[in-house]
Amino acid sequence: MLPDFVKGLLRPGAYPHPVAEIKLVQTHISYVFITGDFVYKIKKPVNFGFLDFTTLEKRKHFCEREVVLNKRLSPEIYLGVEPVTTDGKGFFINGPGEVIEYAVKMRQMPQDRMMDVLIKDDKVGQGVIDRIVQKLVPFYTQAATGPEIDFYGEIPQVRFNIEENFAQTEGYIGRALTRERFETIKAYSLSFFEKRANLFKERIKSGKIRDGHGDLYSANICIADDVYIYDCIEFNERFRYGDVACDIAFLAMDLDFHRLGALSGYLIDRFVELSGDRSLIDILDFYKCYRAYVRGKIHSFSADSKEISEEDRGRSLSTARKYLSLAYHYAGGKRKPVLLVFFGLIAGGKSTQARVIGEKLAIVPLNSDEIRKKMAGLAPTERRPEPFGQGIYSADFSRSTYTRLREEAAARLEMGESVILDASYKDRAERMALIKMAEGLDVPYCFVYCHCPEKETKARLERRRKNKKAVSDGRWEIYLKQVETFDRPEEIPPSRLLQVDTSQTVDRTTAYILQSCPEDIRRALSL
């Protein structure tokens, strides 16, 4: 699906310098060719409303603007604009023939010193933040300002950007965020203009509206012999002209996103101290919310891009959900999603308890039997009395079923929805995968192990056999096999495990579960 010139530039001979290896990276607006000593960035012929690269002339113009603007913070990195040419046989950087595109030429920075990489390696501390702040404070002091730029700090212009975001993301409701979260973020953002109108006027009056960076976060910062801050917004002045607080909020939000809240706070403290900009704090969460929402929007767009792999599209949608969840947090959304896992041997009562508690909490449980049969093209109540470990209950099919369960749970949790899972989860590895997922999403979880005496199990299985609406294919011989193969839940932290005898009344068991959940779950669910 790549254009011919992109395929052509994946050849080492396309470049006017030695190239040992070429790596192509795509964003929603660019093709980036990493060639060793140099990087070439070519703009895609796209129009998102807020940017328009649809003609060669426009792409050339914005390549030139990108170089000029980025030399302000990283003059050593931005080297110029090179033509992409073709002679009818191949494609070249600054070669013979017709000019078909333009590329921004950059000096390649050490990938292991990129700030987002350093964050993953736990190598960003206060010293790094100090270096960044020391670079940014003089930059904003010297950045252009004046009536033309102040215009973009006024409420109508800021509001336009905010409302544009909501208009462009309505189609992602139900995919990247819930309707409730969308409306909460929107209401918070628009009401802020009314409540704090004087704050926007004060920021303009005190000279805080500048020709800034517009895209200030860890992926655009390199911490090497110097601090290199690059890839500013060149394609739309209204995203670059704005309150200094909007730029700083972006980097602070990014640190929050990577669960570095303490460093985020340190960044703000140091910037305020060195710049003397005390009122920045008053508008910080508003711009943090805006920045998180923009990132969510961009990753939502990427999730629909046909030029990247299905795996990358799924990853983009997952990232979009996380950013939009963070925006919801800044907007005052307090309810945190939780994960409840009802598991145990067949006829242990897990499905009944999952359904009853789901009704009380307004959460529809995800049931493994329903998902398994859906994957097999069967109706939920269609019986498949397979022998143990065969057919749709084989190890491979079961593994696929539990993977699908986990993926669906992760998608809902990322959007801020609480999840109830209803499945045997007899294998320790499957339970550990759920724990890893919940901890990775910073979601409180609780496993509820449902069991009952064998006499009650046998009676339940007999009643289920006669019930034509039952979804489960469980039988006594299957139960006996499960007893032999069930991994005891010793890997689950005791504080995250409830063991429940479901031979008591459903109401009594339900009350016990809701009262005995971990405190963070009770708090999140307002129990």
N, C-alpha and C positions, 0 to 999 in steps of 0.2 A: 504493500500500500504506500510505500515511500515514493516521492517524486524521483524522476530519473536523475536530476542533478544531485540529489541527496545520495543516491546510490553511487553516483560518479565520484563524489567527494569522499567516499569511504576507501578509495584507492590511494596508497601512499604517493603514487606518481602525480596526483592532482595538485601537489603542493610545491612551492618554490624553494623548499628546504627539506632536508632529510627527515623522514617520518618512519619510525619503527612500528608504531601501533596507533590505530585510530579508534576512539570511542565516541559514539553518538549518544547524546542526551537530548531528550525532547521536553519542552514545556508546552503549555497550551498556545504559546505565541512564537516559539523559536525552535530552530534546530541548532544544537551546539556541538561542534566538532572539537574534541580534545585530541591534540596531535603530539603531545610531548612538551616541546618548548612553548608552543603557542596554542591559543584557543580561538576558534572562529565561530561567530554567532550570526546566524541568518534568520531574518524575520519571516514568519509564515504569512501568506496573503489572506489574513483573516480580518473580520470586522465584528467586534463585540459591542459596538455602540460607543463604549468608552475608549476604544482605540480603533484605528482604521489603517491597515497595512495592505489594502487591496490593490494598489498600483506599485509598479517598480519605482516610480518617482517618489512616492510616499515612503517606501521602505528605505531608499537611499537617504532621504531627508532625516528620517528618524535614526538611522545608523550614525549619521554625522552628529546629530544632537546628543546621542548616547555618549559618544566619545568626549565631546566638549564638556558635558555636564559631569561625567564621572571623573574627569581629570581634576575636579575640585578636591576630591578626597583621595584619589588613587592615580596621580599623574604617571607613576612608573608602570602601571598596569595597562592602561589604554594606549594603544600604539597607532591607531588610525582605522580607515575604512578601505577595504580591498574589494575590487570587482570579482565576481564569479563569472567565468567566461566559458564558451564552448566553441570548438572548431568544427562541430558536426560529428566528430568521432569520440570526443570525451569532454569532460568538464574539469575546470582548473580554477585555482585561486590565482588571480592576476596573471592569467595566461593569454594565449592568442585567441582571436575570434570575437564573437558577439558577446556583449555584456548581458547576462540574464538575471543576475542578482547582485546584491552587495552584502559584504560580511564585515562585522566589527572584529578587528584583530586585537587580541589581548595577549599579554604575557601570562603563561600558565603559572598559577600559584601552587604551592605545595599542598596537595590534597589532604595530607594528614594534619595540616595546621588550620583547616577550615573550622570555623567556630562550631558548626553543627556536629562535625566529627569529634571535636574536643569535648563537646557536651556528652556525646554517647560514651566517650572514654573516661568520663568523670574527671576532666582536666581543666575545667573552667572554675576559677575561684575569684575571690575579690581582687586579686592582682590583675587578672584579665579585664575585669569590669573597670578598674581604675584606668587602665590604658585606653579603653574605648571611650570613657567619659572625657579623658584628657584630649582625645582627638575630636570629639563632637562639640564640646563647649566653644572652642574658637571657631569651628566651622559655622555654627549657627550665629555667632556674634558677627561674623563677616559675611554671612549669606545675604543675598539681595532682599530688600524689602521696599515698601513704598505703597502708594495708593492702589496701583494695579494689582499688587500681591495681597495687600490688606483685604481687598474685595473678596478673596477666597476664605477669609476668616469670618465673614459675616454669616449670620444664621441662614439666609435663603440658599447660599451656595453650599454650606455644610449639609443642610437639610436635603438638598438635591442629591448629594452623594449617598446619603443614608437611604433615601426613598428609592433611589436607583437600585441599591442592593436588594431591597425587599421585592421590587418589581421583577428583578432578574432571577430570583430564587423561589418564587411561588411554585414553580414546577417541580421543585425538589422536596416539597412538603410530603411526608410519608416515606421518602427515600433517605434524605439526609437529616431531617429534623421533623419533629411532630408539629402539628398545627398549633398546639398549646404553646410550645416553645417559640415558634415563629411569632405568634401574637404577643407573647410576653416581651420578647426582644424589641419588637416594633413599638409597642406601647411605651416601654422604658426610654427608647431612643428619642421618640418624637416628643414625649412629655418633658424631657430634659431641656429642650429649647424654651419651653414656656416657663419652667421653674428657674432656670439659670440664665435668662436672657442677658442680664447685666454682666455676667461672667464673660460672655463672648465679646461684649463691647470693651471690657477692661483689658482683655488679652490683646485686642487690636490696638488700643490706646497705648499700651506699654511696649509695643514693638515686637510682639511674640509671633507675628505671622511672617514667615520667611520662605524663600525659595530653598526648600530643604531636600531631603533624599526621597521620601515617598515609599520606600520599600526596605526599611531598616529592620532586618532580623538576622538571625545567626547564619542562615544559608548564604548571606551576602557579606560576610565578614571573614577575613583571614587574619589570624594572629601569628605572625612570623617575625622577621627582623623588625618590622613595623606593623602597625595596625592598618589593614587595607579594607576599606569599606567601599563596595562597588555595586554595580547594577541598579542604579537609581532609576526612578520613573522618568522616561524621556518622552513617552507617547501622549501624555495628557497633562497639561500644566495644572489642572485643578486637582490632580492627585499628588502633585509635588509641592505646589504652593499651599501653604496651610500653617496651622499652629505647630510650633515646635513640639508641643505636648503630644501631638498626633504621631510624630516620628518616634519620640521616646516611649510613648505608650506601646508602640508596635514591638520594640525590643523587649520591654518589660513583659508584655503579653506572651512573647515567644519563650521567655524564661519560665513564666508560669506554665505554659503548655508543656514544657519539658520537666515540670515538677521541681523547678528551682525557685520556689517562692521567696526564699531568703535572699538569694542573689538578685531577684527582681526588685525586692525592697531596697537592697543595698544600691542598686543602679539608680533608683529614684533619689535616694538620700544623697548620693554623691553628686548627681547632676544638679539637684537643687542647691546643694552647698556651693559648688563651683560656679554655677551660673547665677545664683541669687534669685532664681525664678520660683518663688514660694507658691504662687497661685496655680502652678502646674498641677499640684496635688488635687486641687478642687475639680479639675476637669479630666483627671487621669482615667477613672473607670469608664467614663463615657467613651473616650477614644480607645481604650482597651477593648471594649465591647465592639466598637466599629471595626477595629483591626482584626479581631478574631472572626467576625462575620465575613469580612472581605476574604480572609484566608479560606474560610469554609466555602464561600462562593467559588473561588478559583479552583479548589480541589473538586467541587461539584462539577464544574465545567470539564475538568480533566477526566472525570469519571464517564463522560459521554463522548470523549474523543475516540474516533475510529482509528487513529494513527498509532495508538499505543496498545499493548497487549491486554487481553482480558484480565490477566493477573494484576497488571498495573492499574487498570480501571477500577478493579475491586479495591485495591490499596488506596486509590485516590478517594473513593467514596467513604471508606473507613476513616481516613484522615479528615475529610470534610465533616463528618459527624462529630469527631472529637473537637474540632475548632468551634463548631456551632454550639456544642455543649458548653464550652468555655464561655462563649458569648452570652449564653443563657445565665451562666453563673454571675457574670459581671452585671447583667440586667436585673439581678436580685432574685433569680430563681434559686430556691433553697432546697427543693426536694431532690434527693440524690437517688439514682436507680439502685436496686439491689438484685441479687441473684439468690433464689431459693431452689434447691435441688431435692426433689422427693425421689428416693431410690430404695432399692431392696429387692427381695425375691418376689416372684409373681404371686399375686393375691395377698400381698402383704399390706395392702391398704393405701399404697402410695398414690394411685390415681384418684381415689375418692378424696383423700386429704388435699391433693393438689387442686382438684376441682372446687372443693368447698372453700378453701382459703383463697383461691383465685377469684371466686365470686365475691368474697368479702373485701378483697383488695382491688377489685376491678382489673384483674390481670388474667388473660386467657392463657392457660398452661400450654406449653409445647410438649406434645406426647410422642414418644418414640414409635409406638405402634402406628399412629396415624401417619407420621412422616415416612416410616418404612414402607407402608402400603402405597402411599402416594408415589414414592420413588419407583415402586414396582408396577405402577399403573393400575392399582386396585382400589376399590371403594373401601372406606375405613371399616365397614362392618362385614366385608367379604372374608370368609374364613379361609385360612391356609394352614391346615394342621400338619405342618412340616415336621419331620423327625428333628430331634435336637441337633443344632449346628448345621442344618442343611437348608437349601433353597434360599428364601429371603431371610432366613435366620443363620445363614453361613457366616463364618468369621469375616470374610471380605465384605459381604453386604451389610453386616452389622457395623463394621468399621466405617463404611460410607454413611450409614444412617447416623451414627453418633457424630461424625464430622459435620454433617448437614445440621444437626441439632446445635452443635457448638457455634457454627458460623451464623446461624439465624439468631442465636442468643446474643452473640457479640454485636451483630448489626443493631439489634433492638437496644442493647445496653448503651451503645455509642450514641444513639439518638435520645438517650435519657429515659427510656422505658424500662421499668422493672420487669424481670423475667422469672417465670416458674418453669422448671424442667421436670418432666415426669417420665422416668425411664429406670430400668434396672440398675444401670451403672455398676455391673458386677465386676468389671475389670479395673484394677487400681490405676492403670495407665490412663484410662478415660477420665477418671475422677481427677487425677493429677493435671490433665490437660485443662479441665474446667477451672481448677484452682489457679493455674498459671494465667489463664485468660482473665479471670476476675481480678487478680492482683495486677496484671498488666494494664487493665482499664481503671484501676483504683476504685473498684466496686466492692462494697461489703457483701459477703456471701455466707450462706448457711446450708449445710447438708442435713436433710431430715431422713434418717434411716427408719423406714416403716417395717414393722414385723408383727407377727402374731403367732400363737401356738399352732402346731401342725394340724390339730383337729379342726380349728377354725379355718385354716388354709384349705383343707380338703373340702369343707362345706362351701366355702366361697367359690372354689373352682367348679363344683357341681352346679351351683346356681348360675354361674357364668356360662356353663355349657348349654343350659336351657334358655339363656337370654339371647335372642337372635340379633339384638342391637349392640351386643358387646363387641368392642374393638379388638381386645386381646385374644390371641390364640393359645393362651396358657392352659396347660393340662397337668395332671398330677405327675406323670412321668417326666415332664419338662421341669417341674418343680424339683424333683429329686436330683435331676442332673445339675440344676442350678446350685443346689445345696453343695454339691461336690466341687463346683468350679468357682463359687463366689469368693472373691478376695475380701477379707475382713477390712473394714475402713480404718485401719490403723495409721494411715498416712495423713488423715484429715486432722488438723489441730483440734484438740478437745473443745476449745472455745467456739469452734465453727461446726460442731456436730451435735445434733439432737438424736437420741435413740428413743423411738416412740412405739409403745405397744398399742396397736390399733384395735385390739379386741374390746376396748372400752367404747362408749358411745362416741359417735362422730363429733358431737358438740363438745364433749369433754376433751377429746383429743385435740380438737381445733383450738380450744381455749388454752390448753397447755402449750401448744406450739407457738401461738402468738405471744404468750407471756414469757416464754423461755428463749426466744430468739436473741442473738447478740444485741447489745445495747445500740450499736450503730445502725443496725437494721430497724430496730424498734423506733429509733429517732427518725430515720429516713422515711419510714412509713407512718409516722405520727401515731404509733400504737400506745 
